[in-house]
Amino acid sequence: MNNKPGAILSFDDYHYQVRVSGAPYQDGNAWVYECYVADGFAGAYVPGEFLLPGRQVSRIGSAYEEYSDEADIINYQTPFKMRNNLMTMRLSYDITGDAYSTVLAIALKDPETGKQSYLWSDYQYWKALREWKKREEYQLLFAKSNRNADGTYANKGTNGRPVAISAGLFEQISPANVRYYTTLTAELLEDYLFDLCYNMLGTNERKFIALTGEMGIREFDRILKEKVAGFNLIDTKFITGSGQELTLGGQFTTYRMTNGIELTLKRCPLFDNMEMFRQLHPLTGKPLMSYTFMFLDLGTRDGQANIVKVCRKGREFVQWCTGGSVIPSGYGNSINALRSNSRDGYQVHFLGEEGIMVRNPLACGILYCDSEDNELKNDGAAAVGA
């Protein structure tokens, strides 16, 4: 904090205030500010406990005499600044000359275009696109940056050039907002979101989206049903039908708390992947990742979205083929048909250069489910590794 003459500062107890008098001067590695008790009354003082090393002061405002040419200043700063980078993803697949003409027994339909096809080559293309999007989502969420503090990269590719891996969404969340729970409760969620809201002071946006898995949605529904169990409610939603056709059902997905805080859950199927997330809950046997809650601030700051996908222009998704006897448009039936190799088939290549950015990671957070059994396993693995 750069305090000019005239600035009024308060200590940890706001009842004690001082006014800066004169310009600061340097004494060794420190700067010295001459201050006087703000109220100016005889006998006024600031207790010594607020003047100990490590104590902090806050600027309340400023006050000046008539006809003064002094003024306080405004500092523009952020608590920290993070740098991320784009990463280059690639994927390839082969189609043989025979497979290009192979016909499937059942027609496949492209959900985007509505096009139907019996060709194996079209099936391979759609399957590759699906795999590409799945890997893209995994990397944008879970990738860990390999960038050094000086901007270099430790990993090198086969051609000797650096391999850049950008930080995924999980790695960009402020470590101060990462917490663990063993049993989820409504009070725990409320306290956690109240803490996140302190990082959003000055905004009217207090609506959070939480990505979670199947088990997280079930736990969320459980705690809200427990919360309303003591209320005297007239049910008009959970029981429907009449006579012999009654239906009992319903699930909570949104929780409106006090002070205008609202939380809505969205299922992220990636959290339920048992092939990738192999740490299981000791009671249910489901992935611990399925119990994870990632709280995202999807609001805007100065007209810009808080969370954005970043791509290099023209390189978000590049695709091409290297042809042999055949290319996606057909076989080569002339000696004038130029191809890149002599293979009986062709190869398709995908490339993308992209990353994800969180403008204000302080307003996002993660709640991990951490069972005692899992902690023991982790401690044992750490001991073995040591």
N, C-alpha and C positions, 0 to 999 in steps of 0.2 A: 504494500500500500504506500503510495507516494502522497504524503500529506503536506499541503502548502500552508503558509501562515493563515490563521483564521479558522482552520478546520477544527470542528468539535468532535472529540473522540470519547467513546464510552468503554468501560472495562467490562469484565465478566459479569459484574452486577451493574446494570445500566444506570442505577442511581448515582454512580460515581463517574463524573465526566470532567474532561479538561479541554482547554483551548490551546492550540499550537500558536506560539509566539515567535516570530522570526524564522529565517530560513535555516534548515538543518545544516550541520557541519559534520565532517568526517573525523572520527577518532579511531585510528588504526583501521580495522576492517569493519567497524560499525559506524552507523550514522546516529547522531545525537539530535533529538528534538527538544527544544525548550518549551515546556508546557506550564500552564497555570490552571488551578482549579476553576472550572467554568463559572460557578455561581459567584465567586469572588468574595464571599462573606468571610468575616474574621472567624478563625477557628475551623474553616472548612479544610478537609484533608481527604486523601485517598488511602485506604488501609494498605499496609505493606504486603498483604497476601496477594493483592492484585498487581503488584510490581515485581514479582519474582520472575526469574528467567523462564521462558516457555509460555508465559501468559500472553493473551491476545487482546487487541483493541479493535473496536469497530468505529467507522466513521458515521456519525449521526447527521452532520450537516456542516454549516459554517455560519459565522457571524462577523460583521465588519462595522467599523465606525463610518459616520457620514463623510462623504467626499474622499473615500479611500480609493486607491487604484489597484488594490490587491483583489484576488479572487481565487477560489478553490478550483481544482482541476478535476477532470473525469478521466479515469484510466480505462482503456478497453483491453480486456484480457480474457483468456479462457483458462480453466484449471489445468488443462493439459492438451496436447495436440498429438494425435496419432497419425502415422503414415501407413498406408496400405499400398498394395500394388496389384496389377492384373496378373492372372495366371493363364497360361495357354493349355487348353485341353485338346486331346486328339482321340479319334476312334476310327478304326478301319474294319471292313469286312469284305469277303471274297464271294463271288458268284461264278461257278464254273459254266462252261458253254452248255453242258447238258441241263444243269439246274435252271438256266435262263428260260428254257422251254418247258420245264416240268410243270404239270398241271396238278393242282390240289383237288381233293375230293369235295371239299366244302369251300364255298366262296367266302372271302374275307371282305369286310366293309371298312373303309377308312372313315372314322367318326367325324373328321373335319370336313372332308369333301363329299362324303356320301358315295364315293366311288367303290365299286365292287370288283374284285379280281380273283381269278383262280390260279394265278401264276405264283410260283415259288419265289421268284425274284422280288415281287412286290411284297410278299410276306416278310422276306429277309430285310427289306428296306424299312418297313414299318416296325419290325422288331428292333432293328438297330436304332431307329429314332427314339423308341421307348427307352431303350437302355441308355442312350445319350442323355435324355432328360433326367433319368433317375440318377445317373452319376453326377450330373450338373447340380442337382438339388443337394446331394450328399456333400459335395465339395463346398458349395456356398454356405452350408450349415456348419460342417464339422472340420473343414480344412484348418491346419495349423501352419502359421507363417514360418518360413525358414529364412527370413531376412534379418541380417545382422544390424546392429545399431549404426554402423557406418554406411549402411545401404548396400553392402555386398551380400552374396549368397554363398553358403558353404557347399551346397550341392552343385555338382557339375554333370552335364549330360555326356553322352558318348562322343559328341563332337567337341567337348571341352568348354562349351559355353554354359553359363549359369542357368540353373533350373529355378524359376521363381514360383513360389507357392504363396498365395495370398491368405490372409486371415479370414476364416469363415465367421458366420454370425455368432457362434458360441464364444469364439476367442475374443471378440470385440466387446463383449459385455464387461462392464466395470467389475473387477474382482471384489470390490466392496459390496456389490449387490448379489453375489453368489452365496447362497445359504443351503443348509441341509435340514431335512426333517425325517423323523421316523414314523410319526402318526400325524396325518393331516387333520387340522381343525379349522373351523371358520375363524376363530380368533387369530390363529397363526397367519392366515391369508390377509386378514384385515390389518394386522400390525405390519406385515411385510409391505403391503401396498401403501400404507400410510407413510412408511419410510421412503418409498420410491417417490411419493408425491412431493416430498421436500426438495427433490431435484427438479421439480417442474413448477416451482413457485413463479408467479407472474403470468401463468397461462391459465386458460379456462378449460383446458383439455385434461380430463381425468378419466378417460376411457382407455382401458387396457385390453389387449388381446393376448391370450396365453395359448401357445402351442403345447400340446400334450398328446399322450397316447391313449389307448383304450382304457388302461387302468387309471390314468389320471382323471379321465372323464367320469369313471365310475366312483372314484374317491370323492371328487367334487360333488357329484349328485348325492352321495351318502352324507356328507357333512351338512349340506343344506337341508336335507330331509330330517336330519337329527335336530337342526336348528329350529325348524318349524313344527317339530313334534309337540312342543309345549304350547303352541298357539291354538286357539279355538277357531279353527277355520271351517268354513262351509265349502266342501269340495265341489267344484264344477268342471275340473279339468282331468283329474287322474282316473276317475271312474266314468265311463261312457257306456251308452247302450241301455237296454232295459230287458226285463224278463230273463229268458235263458240266454241272452246274447250280451251279457255284461263284459266289459273289457277294462282291465286294470293296467294302467301304464302311464309313463311320463318320465321325463328326465330334465333336471335342471342344467342349463348351460350358461346362464347369466346370473350374476350376483350384483345387486345394487346396494352399496354400503352407505355409511354416513359420509357427510362432507362431499357428496356428489361423485364418489369413486364408483366406477362400474367396471366389472370384469366379465369378459365373454371368452369361452373356451372354443378352440378350433382344433380338431384332431389332425395330427401330423402322422400319416401312416409310417413314415420312416422310423419313428420312435418305437414301433412295434416289431421291427425286423429282428427276429431271434437269431438269424445268421450273423448279423453284424454286432448286435448287443447281447453278449453271452453271459453277462453278470445278471443272475436271476434273484428275484425276491424269495427269501427263505420259506415263506408261507404259501404263496400262490404259484411259485415257479414261473412267473411271467418276468420279462426283462425289466430290470430296475429303470431302464431308460423310459419305459412306458409310463412310469409314475412321475417323470420329470415335467416341470412347468417352466416354459420360457416366456416371460412377460415382455411384451414388445410395446413400445410407444410408437404407434403408427400415425401420429399427428404430424403437423407441419411446423416448421420454424422459418419465419421470414419468407413464407411462400414456397418453401422447399420441403419435400417429404423427408422425414427423419431417417427412414430406411430405404435405400435405393440399390438397385442392381446397376452396376457400372460396366460398360462394354466399350471397347475401342470401336470407333465408327467403321462400319462395314465389315467388322470381324466378329460380330456376336455369334454367328453361325455360318461358317463357310463350308461348302460341300462340293466335291468334284470326283471324277473317276479317272483311273488309268486303264485304258482299254487294251484288250488282246484280240481274240477272235470275235468278240462281241462287246458292245457297249449298251447302256440302258435303252437306247433308241433302236437297237437291232444288230444283226450280224453284219460283218464285213463281207461283201460278195464281189469285191473288185480288187485288183492289184493296186488300184489307186486309193484304196481305203487305208489311210495312214493310222497306225496304231503305235502305242508306246512300248509294247513287248510282244512276245510270241506265245503267251499263255492262251489256253483255250478257256477264256472267261474274261472277267474284268474285276477290278477292285474299286470300292467306294471309300472315300476318306471324308471325315468330319473334322472340323477345327473350330475352336472358339477361344476368344481372349476376353476374359471377363473377371468380375469380382463383385463383392457386396460391400456397402458402406453404411455405417451407422453414424449419423451426425452427432447425436447426443447419447452416448452409451450409458450415461448416468441415470437415464430415465427407463432403462431396461434392466431385467434381472433374470436370475435362474434359481429355481428351487429344485434341488436334487433329493430323491428318496435315498436314504442311507441307513440300511439295517445294521444291527449289531453284528450279525453273522458275516455280513459283507465287509465290515470294518476289520474283523478278525482275519478274514481271508487276505485282505489287502496288507495288513500288518505282517502276516506270515510271509506273503510274497516279497514284501520289502526286506524282511529279515533274511530270507533265502538269497535275495539278490545282493544284499550287503555282504 
